[in-house]
């Protein structure tokens, strides 16, 4: 799915469908993903207010994969700087 702001509701619907297909309650999904049940509710209804970090937990917890395309187009120097900043931000 190509994600842009205008189709975030479609992403929310898809995440809810995957959860229900796996016969998981919001509480069970939250426990698997390490987030709160209220976050699952928000991700399935008001996804624009969800943080990326928690969305990654949810996506991974449901057995899905989140990919970002286009990073390989960055020049090597810019790539290294962005990776270094990200690593510092994550405490590495």
C-alpha positions in Angstrom: 0.0 0.0 0.0 1.4 3.4 -0.9 0.7 5.6 2.1 0.0 9.3 2.0 -2.0 11.4 4.4 -5.2 11.1 2.4 -5.3 7.3 2.6 -4.4 6.9 6.3 -8.0 5.9 7.0 -7.5 3.0 4.5 -4.4 1.9 6.4 -6.4 2.0 9.7 -9.1 -0.2 8.2 -6.5 -2.6 6.8 -4.8 -2.9 10.3 -8.2 -3.5 11.9 -9.0 -6.2 9.3 -5.7 -8.0 9.9 -6.2 -8.0 13.6 -9.7 -9.4 13.3 -8.6 -12.0 10.8 -6.1 -13.2 13.4 -9.0 -13.3 15.9 -7.2 -11.0 18.3 -8.9 -8.5 20.6 -7.5 -5.1 21.0 -6.2 -6.1 24.4 -4.5 -9.2 23.1 -3.0 -7.2 20.2 -1.8 -4.5 22.6 -0.1 -7.2 24.8 1.6 -8.7 21.8 2.8 -5.4 20.4 3.8 -3.8 23.7 1.4 -0.9 23.4 -1.9 0.1 25.1 -5.3 -1.1 24.0 -6.3 2.6 23.6 -3.4 3.0 21.1 -4.8 0.1 19.1 -8.2 1.8 19.1 -6.6 5.0 17.9 -4.6 3.3 15.2 -7.8 1.8 13.9 -9.8 5.0 14.0 -7.7 8.2 14.4 -4.4 7.1 12.9 -3.2 10.6 12.2 -2.4 11.1 15.9 -0.3 7.9 16.3 3.4 7.9 16.7 5.6 6.1 14.1 7.4 4.1 16.8 4.2 2.6 18.1 2.9 2.1 14.6 6.0 0.0 13.9 5.3 -2.1 17.0 1.7 -2.7 15.8 2.7 -3.5 12.3 5.4 -5.9 13.4 3.2 -7.4 16.1 0.6 -8.3 13.5 3.3 -10.0 11.4 3.3 -7.3 8.8 6.3 -5.3 7.4 6.7 -1.6 7.0 9.1 -0.5 4.3 10.4 3.0 3.4 11.5 3.3 -0.2 13.8 6.0 -1.6 16.5 6.2 1.1 18.9 4.4 -1.2 18.8 7.5 -3.5 20.5 9.7 -0.9 24.1 10.5 -1.6 26.5 8.4 0.6 27.5 11.4 2.7 23.9 12.4 3.4 23.0 8.8 4.1 25.8 8.5 6.7 24.8 11.7 8.4 21.1 10.7 8.6 21.9 7.3 9.9 24.3 8.8 12.6 21.6 11.2 13.7 19.0 8.4 13.9 21.3 6.2 15.9 22.1 9.1 18.3 18.3 9.7 18.7 17.8 6.0 19.5 20.5 6.0 22.1 23.1 4.0 20.2 
